[in-house]
Amino acid sequence: MCRSPPESRRLGSYHSSLVGRSAEQSLLRDGFARAASGRAALALIGGEAGIGKTSLVRDFLDHARAGGAAALAGGCYDLQVTPPFGPWADLTRVGGTSDMADIFLNVAQDVQGDQPVRSRGELFHRYADAISTIAQDRPIVVALEDLHWSDPDSLDLLRFLVRTADTIPLFLIATYRDDEVEPGTPLYDRLPMLVRETDATRVDLRRLTLEDTRELVIRRYHLVDADATRLVTYLDELAQGNPLFIHELLRALEADDSLQHPSIPAREWRFSQTPQGHVPALIRQVIDRRLQRLGNATRQALDVAAVIGGDIPLDLW
């Protein structure tokens, strides 16, 4: 992502440990430990857009790779028609792991090519055989993101692998936006089965608390107490704990010099003023996407609410 501030001014420094996600990190590491002992396991990570699902997954993949696991990541995209086994074909190497991505891609091409395999059962067993071969050397982690856009075949393969890979050290991670799992989508129909059949680890990402936001600010910036308190209050009021929104607000504050980097390294950052009414473009786009899913009557009511203010008494409605 391109940012207007120069490199030396970018959002302080980043840390490998995620703010406010220690419990979720522990759940994933426990699930991986169970899988590494020789039985496939699944973790389902749900949450709204921008809540930090991808950051959590990437942090865990780094952890798994450091522990010697083969790690792969793939995902779905917001397409009108998701191709069969789309996220499995999308699997890419993470950290330079072996030729595992090529194996998955070759199997997927058998389905999407001119001469597909004879049955889904045959295909599923090919995937299982490929995983079993690689797992002879080390555990495997496969992360599939944005399954709210998934095709049904990919979800059925996920179910098959978790249910049948009894002796394979395989840890599968699936992320989805829980507010976009709507009737008529493949995940809406299959999510209850995934939970019931696989004994999956459930990770429901919530918004950051005020203290989490304070910790994030303290980690990234060296501010005097008064400026830190004003900045945390500003972020909590506007972002309401959404990590993506917090990041974009900080980026905008740096870009317009409301949050100023010191010219002398030992000096503190300065939070000079609180902007009024400015919403970064990316946040607008995320909000607009959510509004597009609402009916006209609801959107008209929200138009009125935007003029009235943030808190509207029920009797005024």
Backbone as numpy.savetxt, mean C-alpha at the origin, in Angstrom:
# Nx Ny Nz CAx CAy CAz Cx Cy Cz
9.25 10.44 -8.05 8.40 11.62 -8.05 9.29 12.85 -8.05
9.01 13.81 -8.93 9.80 15.03 -8.99 9.28 16.00 -7.95
10.22 16.71 -7.33 9.86 17.71 -6.32 10.58 19.00 -6.66
9.93 20.12 -6.37 10.54 21.39 -6.68 11.70 21.75 -5.79
11.71 21.41 -4.47 12.85 21.75 -3.66 14.08 20.96 -4.09
15.29 21.54 -3.98 16.50 20.80 -4.32 16.70 19.62 -3.39
17.61 18.73 -3.78 17.82 17.48 -3.05 18.10 17.72 -1.58
18.88 18.73 -1.25 19.28 18.94 0.13 18.13 19.37 1.01
16.97 19.71 0.41 15.87 20.24 1.19 14.69 19.29 1.26
14.82 18.10 0.77 13.66 17.22 0.64 13.26 16.59 1.97
12.25 17.07 2.57 11.56 16.39 3.66 12.50 15.75 4.69
13.54 16.46 5.06 14.42 15.92 6.07 14.99 14.58 5.62
15.08 13.62 6.52 15.60 12.30 6.19 14.55 11.23 6.43
14.58 10.18 5.61 13.63 9.09 5.74 14.23 7.97 6.58
13.38 7.20 7.21 13.83 6.12 8.08 13.21 4.81 7.60
13.93 3.71 7.82 13.42 2.41 7.36 12.22 1.96 8.18
12.17 2.35 9.47 11.02 1.96 10.29 9.87 2.91 10.04
8.67 2.40 9.88 7.52 3.21 9.55 6.88 3.76 10.82
6.48 5.00 10.75 5.84 5.64 11.90 4.45 5.05 12.10
4.14 4.66 13.33 2.81 4.20 13.67 2.42 2.86 13.13
3.37 2.06 12.66 3.05 0.78 12.02 3.77 -0.38 12.68
4.21 -0.25 13.90 4.97 -1.33 14.53 4.13 -2.59 14.71
2.86 -2.44 15.07 2.00 -3.61 15.26 1.80 -4.34 13.93
1.61 -3.58 12.86 1.40 -4.19 11.54 2.68 -4.88 11.05
3.83 -4.25 11.30 5.09 -4.88 10.94 5.27 -6.21 11.67
4.90 -6.24 12.94 5.02 -7.48 13.72 4.12 -8.57 13.17
2.89 -8.22 12.75 1.99 -9.21 12.17 2.59 -9.83 10.91
3.18 -9.01 10.06 3.77 -9.54 8.83 4.98 -10.41 9.14
5.78 -10.00 10.07 6.97 -10.80 10.40 6.60 -12.13 11.05
5.54 -12.11 11.85 5.06 -13.36 12.43 4.53 -14.30 11.34
3.79 -13.73 10.40 3.28 -14.54 9.29 4.40 -15.12 8.45
5.42 -14.34 8.21 6.56 -14.83 7.44 7.28 -15.94 8.19
7.40 -15.80 9.51 8.06 -16.85 10.30 7.30 -18.16 10.20
5.96 -18.09 10.21 5.17 -19.32 10.06 5.37 -19.94 8.68
5.39 -19.08 7.66 5.58 -19.60 6.30 6.97 -20.20 6.14
7.98 -19.56 6.72 9.35 -20.05 6.59 9.52 -21.42 7.24
8.63 -21.76 8.16 8.73 -23.07 8.81 8.21 -24.19 7.93
7.60 -23.84 6.77 7.25 -24.89 5.82 5.78 -25.01 5.47
4.99 -23.94 5.70 3.58 -24.00 5.33 3.16 -22.64 4.78
2.57 -22.62 3.58 2.20 -21.36 2.95 1.25 -20.56 3.84
1.43 -19.26 3.83 0.60 -18.36 4.63 0.25 -17.14 3.81
-0.85 -16.47 4.22 -1.36 -15.32 3.49 -1.63 -14.18 4.46
-1.26 -12.96 4.06 -1.61 -11.75 4.81 -2.42 -10.85 3.90
-3.56 -10.38 4.38 -4.43 -9.47 3.64 -4.34 -8.10 4.28
-3.89 -7.11 3.49 -3.69 -5.75 3.99 -4.71 -4.84 3.33
-5.63 -4.30 4.12 -6.67 -3.42 3.60 -6.55 -2.02 4.16
-7.04 -1.05 3.39 -7.02 0.33 3.84 -7.34 1.27 2.70
-7.63 2.50 3.02 -8.00 3.49 2.02 -6.79 3.91 1.19
-7.03 4.64 0.11 -5.94 5.15 -0.73 -5.06 6.09 0.09
-3.74 5.91 -0.03 -2.81 6.78 0.64 -2.52 6.43 2.08
-3.06 5.32 2.58 -2.93 4.99 3.99 -1.58 4.33 4.31
-0.84 3.92 3.27 0.50 3.39 3.50 0.67 1.91 3.26
-0.22 1.31 2.46 -0.11 -0.13 2.20 1.19 -0.46 1.47
1.49 0.29 0.42 2.69 0.02 -0.36 3.95 0.25 0.47
3.98 1.29 1.28 5.15 1.55 2.12 5.37 0.41 3.11
4.27 -0.09 3.68 4.38 -1.21 4.62 4.92 -2.44 3.92
4.41 -2.73 2.72 4.86 -3.92 1.97 6.32 -3.79 1.59
6.72 -2.63 1.09 8.12 -2.46 0.68 9.07 -2.59 1.87
8.67 -2.04 3.00 9.48 -2.17 4.20 9.63 -3.64 4.59
8.53 -4.39 4.50 8.61 -5.81 4.85 9.44 -6.59 3.85
9.31 -6.29 2.55 10.10 -6.99 1.55 11.60 -6.78 1.79
11.97 -5.58 2.21 13.37 -5.33 2.56 13.80 -6.24 3.72
12.90 -6.35 4.71 13.18 -7.21 5.86 13.33 -8.67 5.43
12.41 -9.14 4.58 12.45 -10.54 4.14 13.69 -10.82 3.31
14.02 -9.88 2.43 15.20 -10.08 1.59 16.47 -10.11 2.43
16.52 -9.24 3.45 17.69 -9.25 4.34 17.81 -10.57 5.08
16.68 -11.26 5.27 16.69 -12.56 5.94 16.93 -13.72 5.00
17.21 -13.42 3.73 17.56 -14.47 2.78 16.42 -14.98 1.93
15.24 -14.36 1.99 14.10 -14.82 1.21 14.18 -14.31 -0.23
13.59 -15.06 -1.14 13.35 -14.56 -2.49 12.08 -13.72 -2.45
12.13 -12.48 -2.93 11.00 -11.57 -2.81 10.59 -11.04 -4.17
9.29 -11.09 -4.43 8.73 -10.60 -5.69 7.53 -9.71 -5.41
7.31 -8.74 -6.28 6.15 -7.86 -6.13 5.50 -7.64 -7.48
4.18 -7.68 -7.50 3.40 -7.40 -8.70 2.12 -6.72 -8.30
1.35 -6.27 -9.28 0.13 -5.56 -8.91 -0.87 -5.46 -10.03
-2.04 -4.96 -9.66 -3.12 -4.73 -10.62 -3.18 -3.24 -10.94
-3.86 -2.91 -12.02 -3.95 -1.54 -12.46 -5.41 -1.19 -12.76
-5.69 0.08 -12.73 -7.06 0.57 -12.91 -7.43 0.53 -14.39
-7.65 -0.68 -14.87 -8.02 -0.89 -16.27 -9.47 -1.34 -16.35
-10.09 -1.09 -17.50 -11.47 -1.54 -17.67 -11.55 -3.06 -17.62
-10.55 -3.72 -18.20 -10.51 -5.18 -18.19 -9.11 -5.60 -17.77
-9.01 -6.25 -16.62 -7.71 -6.76 -16.17 -7.44 -8.08 -16.87
-6.27 -8.23 -17.51 -5.99 -9.49 -18.23 -5.93 -10.66 -17.26
-6.21 -11.87 -17.74 -6.13 -13.05 -16.87 -4.76 -13.17 -16.23
-4.74 -13.42 -14.93 -3.50 -13.58 -14.17 -2.60 -12.35 -14.29
-3.22 -11.17 -14.42 -2.47 -9.94 -14.61 -1.43 -9.66 -13.55
-1.77 -9.67 -12.24 -0.75 -9.36 -11.24 0.35 -10.41 -11.15
0.03 -11.67 -11.48 1.07 -12.70 -11.46 2.05 -12.49 -12.61
1.52 -12.10 -13.78 2.41 -11.81 -14.91 3.23 -10.56 -14.65
2.73 -9.69 -13.77 3.40 -8.42 -13.49 4.53 -8.57 -12.47
4.68 -9.73 -11.88 5.70 -9.91 -10.84 7.08 -9.50 -11.34
7.75 -8.71 -10.53 9.09 -8.24 -10.87 10.03 -8.56 -9.72
11.29 -8.56 -10.03 12.29 -8.85 -9.01 12.35 -7.71 -8.00
12.59 -8.06 -6.76 12.82 -7.08 -5.71 14.21 -7.35 -5.15
15.10 -6.41 -5.34 16.44 -6.57 -4.78 17.30 -7.58 -5.50
17.03 -7.83 -6.78 17.89 -8.71 -7.55 17.78 -10.17 -7.21
16.57 -10.64 -6.91 16.41 -12.06 -6.62 16.57 -12.87 -7.90
16.52 -14.17 -7.78 16.85 -15.10 -8.85 16.02 -14.91 -10.11
15.82 -15.98 -10.84 15.04 -15.93 -12.08 13.58 -16.26 -11.82
13.13 -16.08 -10.59 11.78 -16.46 -10.23 10.74 -15.67 -11.02
10.99 -14.37 -11.23 10.04 -13.55 -11.98 9.88 -14.09 -13.40
10.97 -14.53 -14.01 10.88 -15.08 -15.36 10.06 -16.36 -15.39
10.18 -17.17 -14.36 9.40 -18.41 -14.30 7.91 -18.09 -14.25
7.53 -17.16 -13.39 6.13 -16.79 -13.31 5.64 -16.19 -14.63
6.47 -15.35 -15.25 6.06 -14.73 -16.50 5.88 -15.77 -17.59
6.76 -16.75 -17.65 6.63 -17.79 -18.67 5.35 -18.60 -18.49
5.02 -18.91 -17.25 3.78 -19.65 -17.00 2.58 -18.80 -17.38
2.61 -17.50 -17.03 1.49 -16.63 -17.37 1.33 -16.49 -18.88
2.43 -16.46 -19.62 2.35 -16.35 -21.07 1.70 -17.58 -21.69
1.81 -18.71 -21.01 1.13 -19.91 -21.50 -0.39 -19.70 -21.51
-0.87 -18.88 -20.60 -2.31 -18.62 -20.52 -2.73 -17.54 -21.51
-1.92 -16.52 -21.63 -2.29 -15.37 -22.43 -1.86 -15.50 -23.89
-1.12 -16.54 -24.24 -0.61 -16.69 -25.59 -1.61 -17.35 -26.53
-1.11 -17.71 -27.72 -1.97 -18.29 -28.76 -2.36 -19.74 -28.43
-1.55 -20.41 -27.65 -1.84 -21.80 -27.31 -1.87 -21.94 -25.78
-2.97 -21.54 -25.17 -3.05 -21.57 -23.71 -3.04 -22.99 -23.18
-2.78 -23.09 -21.88 -2.82 -24.41 -21.24 -4.23 -24.97 -21.33
-4.34 -26.27 -21.15 -5.62 -26.94 -21.38 -6.65 -26.66 -20.30
-6.20 -26.35 -19.07 -7.16 -26.12 -18.00 -6.53 -25.23 -16.94
-7.39 -24.62 -16.14 -6.88 -23.80 -15.05 -6.15 -24.68 -14.02
-6.65 -25.89 -13.82 -5.98 -26.77 -12.89 -4.54 -27.04 -13.29
-4.33 -27.26 -14.60 -2.96 -27.48 -15.09 -2.09 -26.26 -14.81
-2.64 -25.07 -15.07 -1.89 -23.84 -14.85 -1.54 -23.67 -13.37
-2.53 -23.89 -12.51 -2.30 -23.72 -11.07 -1.18 -24.64 -10.58
-1.18 -25.86 -11.08 -0.15 -26.80 -10.66 1.22 -26.40 -11.20
1.27 -25.76 -12.37 2.54 -25.27 -12.89 3.11 -24.19 -11.96
2.25 -23.28 -11.51 2.71 -22.26 -10.58 3.24 -22.91 -9.30
2.48 -23.87 -8.77 2.89 -24.53 -7.54 4.22 -25.25 -7.73
4.42 -25.88 -8.88 5.68 -26.58 -9.15 6.84 -25.59 -9.23
6.59 -24.44 -9.88 7.65 -23.43 -9.99 8.06 -22.93 -8.61
7.08 -22.67 -7.76 7.38 -22.20 -6.41 8.12 -23.27 -5.63
7.68 -24.50 -5.74 8.30 -25.60 -4.99 9.77 -25.76 -5.38
10.07 -25.59 -6.66 11.45 -25.72 -7.12 12.35 -24.67 -6.50
11.89 -23.43 -6.51 12.71 -22.34 -5.98 12.80 -22.41 -4.46
11.72 -22.86 -3.82 11.67 -22.90 -2.36 12.58 -23.97 -1.77
13.19 -24.77 -2.60 14.15 -25.73 -2.08 15.39 -25.04 -1.51
15.65 -23.82 -1.99 16.84 -23.09 -1.56 16.54 -22.06 -0.48
15.34 -21.44 -0.50 15.05 -20.37 0.45 13.55 -20.08 0.46
13.07 -19.41 1.51 11.65 -19.03 1.54 11.33 -18.03 0.44
10.04 -17.96 0.10 9.58 -17.07 -0.97 8.52 -16.13 -0.42
8.63 -14.87 -0.80 7.60 -13.88 -0.48 7.08 -13.31 -1.80
5.77 -13.35 -1.98 5.13 -12.78 -3.16 4.11 -11.76 -2.70
4.28 -10.51 -3.12 3.36 -9.43 -2.77 2.55 -9.03 -4.00
1.23 -9.08 -3.89 0.31 -8.69 -4.96 -0.48 -7.48 -4.48
-0.34 -6.36 -5.17 -0.94 -5.12 -4.69 -2.18 -4.74 -5.50
-3.06 -3.99 -4.82 -4.27 -3.41 -5.44 -5.20 -4.48 -6.01
-5.48 -5.50 -5.21 -6.33 -6.59 -5.69 -7.79 -6.18 -5.83
-8.18 -4.96 -5.42 -9.54 -4.50 -5.70 -9.75 -4.33 -7.20
-8.67 -4.30 -7.98 -8.76 -4.25 -9.45 -8.45 -5.60 -10.09
-8.35 -6.66 -9.31 -7.88 -7.93 -9.83 -8.92 -8.63 -10.70
-8.42 -9.51 -11.55 -9.26 -10.41 -12.32 -9.58 -11.63 -11.45
-10.65 -12.36 -11.73 -11.03 -13.52 -10.91 -10.01 -14.65 -10.94
-9.35 -14.88 -12.09 -8.38 -15.97 -12.17 -7.22 -15.77 -11.20
-6.75 -14.55 -11.07 -5.63 -14.28 -10.17 -6.01 -14.57 -8.73
-7.22 -14.22 -8.35 -7.67 -14.48 -6.99 -7.85 -15.96 -6.73
-8.33 -16.69 -7.72 -8.50 -18.13 -7.56 -7.14 -18.83 -7.43
-6.14 -18.35 -8.18 -4.80 -18.91 -8.05 -4.25 -18.63 -6.66
-4.49 -17.44 -6.13 -4.06 -17.11 -4.78 -4.67 -18.09 -3.77
-5.96 -18.33 -3.89 -6.63 -19.29 -2.99 -6.02 -20.68 -3.13
-5.78 -21.10 -4.35 -5.25 -22.44 -4.60 -3.89 -22.62 -3.95
-3.01 -21.64 -4.12 -1.65 -21.77 -3.60 -1.64 -21.85 -2.08
-2.44 -21.00 -1.42 -2.43 -21.01 0.04 -3.02 -22.32 0.57
-4.00 -22.85 -0.12 -4.68 -24.05 0.38 -3.90 -25.32 0.10
-3.07 -25.32 -0.94 -2.45 -26.58 -1.36 -0.95 -26.65 -1.07
-0.31 -25.49 -0.84 1.14 -25.50 -0.64 1.47 -25.78 0.83
1.11 -26.96 1.28 1.25 -27.30 2.70 2.69 -27.39 3.16
3.59 -27.74 2.28 4.98 -27.96 2.69 5.94 -26.96 2.05
5.42 -25.87 1.51 6.26 -24.89 0.82 6.40 -23.64 1.69
7.63 -23.15 1.92 7.82 -21.92 2.69 7.47 -20.68 1.85
6.18 -20.43 1.68 5.69 -19.37 0.82 4.83 -18.41 1.63
5.17 -17.12 1.58 4.38 -16.09 2.25 3.81 -15.17 1.19
2.49 -15.17 1.08 1.78 -14.35 0.11 1.19 -13.13 0.81
1.35 -11.96 0.20 0.81 -10.71 0.75 -0.09 -10.09 -0.31
-1.30 -9.74 0.07 -2.25 -9.12 -0.86 -2.75 -7.82 -0.26
-2.70 -6.73 -1.04 -3.22 -5.46 -0.56 -4.43 -5.05 -1.39
-5.29 -4.26 -0.78 -6.48 -3.78 -1.49 -7.03 -2.56 -0.76
-7.74 -1.75 -1.51 -8.45 -0.61 -0.91 -9.81 -1.10 -0.44
-10.00 -1.09 0.86 -11.24 -1.66 1.38 -12.46 -0.84 1.00
-12.29 0.45 0.67 -13.44 1.26 0.27 -13.75 1.13 -1.21
-12.97 0.30 -1.93 -13.25 0.06 -3.35 -13.59 -1.41 -3.63
-13.81 -2.17 -2.58 -14.27 -3.55 -2.76 -15.79 -3.50 -2.84
-16.30 -3.34 -4.04 -17.72 -3.08 -4.26 -18.41 -4.29 -4.87
-19.72 -4.41 -4.68 -20.47 -5.51 -5.30 -20.23 -5.56 -6.80
-20.04 -6.77 -7.29 -19.79 -6.95 -8.72 -18.32 -7.08 -9.07
-17.44 -6.74 -8.14 -16.01 -6.91 -8.40 -15.57 -8.30 -7.94
-14.55 -8.87 -8.60 -14.11 -10.22 -8.22 -13.69 -10.33 -6.76
-13.03 -9.31 -6.23 -12.57 -9.40 -4.85 -13.74 -9.37 -3.87
-14.80 -8.66 -4.19 -15.97 -8.61 -3.32 -16.53 -10.03 -3.11
-16.57 -10.80 -4.18 -17.11 -12.16 -4.09 -16.16 -13.13 -3.41
-14.84 -12.91 -3.57 -13.87 -13.90 -3.12 -13.19 -13.56 -1.79
-13.28 -12.34 -1.34 -12.62 -11.98 -0.09 -13.11 -12.82 1.09
-14.42 -13.03 1.25 -14.86 -13.89 2.36 -14.28 -15.29 2.28
-14.16 -15.83 1.06 -13.60 -17.17 0.91 -12.11 -17.18 1.26
-11.37 -16.14 0.86 -9.96 -16.06 1.21 -9.77 -16.05 2.72
-10.62 -15.30 3.40 -10.50 -15.21 4.86 -10.86 -16.55 5.50
-11.94 -17.15 5.04 -12.45 -18.37 5.67 -11.56 -19.58 5.37
-11.10 -19.70 4.13 -10.40 -20.91 3.71 -8.91 -20.93 4.06
-8.32 -19.76 4.21 -6.86 -19.70 4.31 -6.35 -19.31 5.68
-7.23 -18.97 6.61 -6.80 -18.50 7.93 -5.80 -17.36 7.78
-6.14 -16.40 6.92 -5.23 -15.32 6.58 -5.01 -14.38 7.77
-3.81 -13.80 7.82 -3.53 -12.72 8.76 -4.17 -11.45 8.23
-5.00 -10.82 9.03 -5.69 -9.60 8.60 -4.95 -8.39 9.13
-4.61 -7.47 8.25 -3.93 -6.24 8.62 -4.78 -5.08 8.09
-5.48 -4.41 8.98 -6.33 -3.29 8.61 -5.62 -1.99 8.98
-5.13 -1.28 7.98 -4.36 -0.06 8.24 -5.30 1.09 8.59
-5.03 1.71 9.72 -5.81 2.85 10.18 -5.01 4.13 9.99
-5.69 5.24 10.15 -5.01 6.53 10.02 -4.07 6.76 11.20
-3.06 7.56 10.96 -2.10 7.87 12.01 -2.74 8.72 13.10
-2.34 8.50 14.32 -2.82 9.31 15.42 -2.07 10.63 15.46
-2.52 11.53 16.34 -1.83 12.80 16.52 -0.40 12.56 16.97
-0.19 11.60 17.86 1.17 11.31 18.34 2.03 10.71 17.24
1.42 9.91 16.36 2.17 9.38 15.22 2.64 10.52 14.32
1.74 11.46 14.05 2.10 12.60 13.22 3.21 13.42 13.87
3.14 13.57 15.18 4.19 14.30 15.89 5.53 13.58 15.74
5.52 12.25 15.88 6.76 11.50 15.73 7.33 11.64 14.33
6.46 11.59 13.32 6.90 11.75 11.94 7.59 13.09 11.75
6.98 14.16 12.27 7.55 15.51 12.14 8.90 15.59 12.85
8.98 15.05 14.06 10.21 15.12 14.83 11.34 14.36 14.13
11.01 13.23 13.50 12.02 12.45 12.80 12.57 13.19 11.59
11.71 13.90 10.90 12.12 14.50 9.62 12.69 15.90 9.76
12.30 16.61 10.79 12.72 18.01 10.91 13.25 18.31 12.30
14.20 19.20 12.35 14.69 19.73 13.61 14.05 21.10 13.80
12.94 21.12 14.56 12.15 22.34 14.76 12.14 22.71 16.24
12.02 24.00 16.52 11.78 24.40 17.90 10.38 23.91 18.30
10.15 23.76 19.59 8.92 23.15 20.08 7.66 23.87 19.58
7.68 25.19 19.59 6.50 25.95 19.18 6.16 25.70 17.72
7.18 25.70 16.84 6.95 25.46 15.42 6.50 24.01 15.19
7.10 23.08 15.91 6.71 21.68 15.76 5.25 21.47 16.14
4.82 22.09 17.22 3.44 21.95 17.66 2.48 22.54 16.64
2.80 23.72 16.10 1.92 24.34 15.10 1.86 23.49 13.83
3.00 22.93 13.43 3.03 22.11 12.22 2.23 20.82 12.40
2.40 20.17 13.54 1.66 18.93 13.81 0.16 19.22 13.84
-0.25 20.30 14.46 -1.67 20.65 14.52 -2.22 20.90 13.12
-1.45 21.61 12.31 -1.86 21.91 10.93 -2.02 20.61 10.13
-1.04 19.71 10.23 -1.10 18.45 9.48 -2.26 17.57 9.95
-2.46 17.49 11.26 -3.51 16.64 11.79 -4.89 17.15 11.38
-5.06 18.46 11.34 -6.36 19.04 10.98 -6.68 18.81 9.51
-5.68 18.96 8.64 -5.95 18.86 7.20 -5.84 17.43 6.68
-4.82 16.68 7.12 -4.61 15.33 6.59 -5.40 14.28 7.34
-5.75 14.55 8.59 -6.52 13.63 9.41 -5.91 12.22 9.43
-4.59 12.19 9.52 -3.90 10.92 9.71 -3.60 10.13 8.46
-3.91 10.64 7.27 -3.59 9.93 6.03 -2.13 10.21 5.66
-1.25 9.18 5.65 0.17 9.43 5.41 0.47 10.10 4.07
-0.25 9.71 3.01 -0.03 10.35 1.71 -0.35 11.83 1.78
-1.45 12.18 2.42 -1.83 13.58 2.54 -0.79 14.35 3.36
-0.31 13.74 4.43 0.72 14.40 5.25 1.96 14.68 4.41
2.40 13.67 3.66 3.58 13.83 2.82 3.39 14.96 1.81
2.25 14.98 1.15 2.01 16.01 0.13 1.90 17.40 0.74
1.32 17.50 1.91 1.25 18.80 2.59 2.65 19.29 2.96
3.50 18.39 3.47 4.86 18.78 3.80 5.63 19.19 2.55
5.43 18.46 1.50 6.09 18.79 0.23 5.69 20.19 -0.23
4.39 20.51 -0.14 3.91 21.82 -0.56 4.45 22.92 0.35
4.53 22.65 1.64 5.06 23.65 2.58 6.52 23.96 2.29
7.30 22.93 1.95 8.69 23.17 1.59 8.80 23.94 0.28
7.93 23.60 -0.67 8.02 24.23 -1.98 7.75 25.73 -1.94
6.81 26.16 -1.08 6.51 27.60 -1.02 7.22 28.30 0.15
8.20 27.60 0.76 9.02 28.17 1.83 8.26 28.48 3.10
7.07 27.92 3.27 6.43 28.02 4.57 7.18 27.17 5.60
7.79 26.07 5.10 8.66 25.23 5.91 10.05 25.38 5.32
10.91 26.09 6.04 12.19 26.50 5.48 13.34 25.68 6.04
14.19 25.20 5.11 15.39 24.47 5.48 16.45 25.46 5.93
17.16 25.18 7.02 18.18 26.12 7.49 19.38 26.15 6.55
19.98 27.33 6.40 21.17 27.46 5.57 22.40 26.88 6.26
22.35 26.82 7.59 23.44 26.25 8.39 22.95 24.91 8.93
23.64 23.80 8.66 23.15 22.46 9.05 22.77 22.33 10.51
23.48 23.01 11.40 23.19 22.84 12.83 21.95 23.60 13.28
21.42 24.47 12.46 20.26 25.28 12.83 18.98 24.49 12.63
17.89 24.99 13.26 16.59 24.34 13.12 15.90 24.74 11.81
14.98 23.85 11.38 14.03 24.24 10.36 13.12 25.32 10.95
12.41 26.03 10.06 11.47 27.05 10.50 10.13 26.85 9.83
9.09 26.86 10.61 7.72 26.83 10.09 7.17 28.23 10.28
7.20 29.00 9.19 6.97 30.44 9.31 5.51 30.83 9.33
4.68 30.13 8.58 3.28 30.52 8.50 2.43 29.34 8.09
1.15 29.43 8.36 0.21 28.38 7.99 -0.57 28.82 6.76
-0.38 28.16 5.61 -1.10 28.55 4.40 -2.61 28.39 4.59
-3.35 29.20 3.90 -4.81 29.16 4.01 -5.42 28.71 2.69
-6.19 27.62 2.75 -7.01 27.23 1.61 -6.27 26.55 0.48
-4.98 26.21 0.64 -4.25 25.58 -0.45 -4.25 24.07 -0.26
-4.73 23.34 -1.28 -4.73 21.88 -1.26 -3.83 21.40 -2.39
-2.77 20.64 -2.09 -1.89 20.13 -3.15 -2.66 19.35 -4.21
-2.15 19.42 -5.44 -2.87 18.84 -6.58 -3.12 17.35 -6.41
-2.15 16.60 -5.90 -2.32 15.16 -5.77 -3.44 14.82 -4.79
-3.55 15.60 -3.71 -4.63 15.36 -2.76 -5.98 15.64 -3.42
-6.06 16.71 -4.20 -7.29 17.00 -4.94 -7.68 15.83 -5.84
-6.69 15.25 -6.51 -6.98 14.15 -7.43 -7.50 12.93 -6.70
-6.91 12.61 -5.54 -7.38 11.47 -4.75 -8.82 11.71 -4.29
-9.10 12.93 -3.82 -10.45 13.25 -3.35 -11.44 13.22 -4.51
-11.05 13.78 -5.65 -11.94 13.79 -6.82 -12.30 12.37 -7.24
-11.34 11.45 -7.16 -11.62 10.07 -7.54 -12.67 9.46 -6.62
-12.57 9.76 -5.34 -13.57 9.24 -4.40 -14.94 9.84 -4.68
-14.97 11.12 -4.99 -16.26 11.78 -5.24 -16.94 11.23 -6.49
-16.15 10.79 -7.46 -16.72 10.27 -8.70 -17.56 9.02 -8.47
-17.32 8.31 -7.37 -18.07 7.09 -7.10 -19.40 7.38 -6.42
-19.65 8.63 -6.05 -20.88 8.98 -5.34 -21.98 9.36 -6.32
-23.22 9.24 -5.87 -24.35 9.66 -6.69 -24.47 11.17 -6.74
-25.26 11.66 -7.70 -25.40 13.10 -7.89 -25.97 13.79 -6.65
-26.96 13.17 -6.02 -27.59 13.79 -4.86 -26.57 13.96 -3.72
-25.75 12.94 -3.51 -24.74 13.02 -2.45 -23.70 14.08 -2.77
-23.30 14.16 -4.03 -22.30 15.16 -4.41 -22.86 16.57 -4.28
-24.12 16.75 -4.59 -24.73 18.07 -4.42 -24.76 18.46 -2.94
-25.05 17.50 -2.08 -25.05 17.78 -0.65 -23.64 18.16 -0.17
-22.62 17.49 -0.71 -21.25 17.81 -0.34 -20.83 19.18 -0.86
-21.34 19.59 -2.01 -21.08 20.94 -2.51 -21.58 21.99 -1.52
-22.77 21.75 -0.99 -23.33 22.67 0.01 -22.49 22.62 1.29
-22.11 21.41 1.69 -21.34 21.26 2.92 -19.99 21.97 2.82
-19.39 21.97 1.63 -18.09 22.62 1.46 -18.18 24.12 1.71
-19.36 24.71 1.47 -19.55 26.14 1.71 -19.81 26.40 3.19
-20.56 25.50 3.82 -20.93 25.69 5.22 -19.71 25.56 6.13
-18.90 24.52 5.92 -17.73 24.31 6.76 -17.53 22.84 7.08
-16.50 22.54 7.88 -16.15 21.16 8.14 -17.10 20.42 9.04
-17.66 21.09 10.06 -18.57 20.47 11.02 -19.96 21.04 10.82
-20.91 20.16 10.50 -22.27 20.60 10.19 -23.24 19.88 11.13
-23.97 20.62 11.97 -24.94 19.98 12.88 -26.00 19.23 12.10
-26.48 18.14 12.69 -27.45 17.30 12.03 -28.73 18.06 11.71
-29.18 18.94 12.61 -30.43 19.66 12.35 -30.27 20.61 11.18
-29.05 21.10 10.91 -28.84 21.95 9.74 -28.94 21.14 8.45
-28.47 19.90 8.48 -28.66 19.03 7.32 -30.15 18.85 7.05
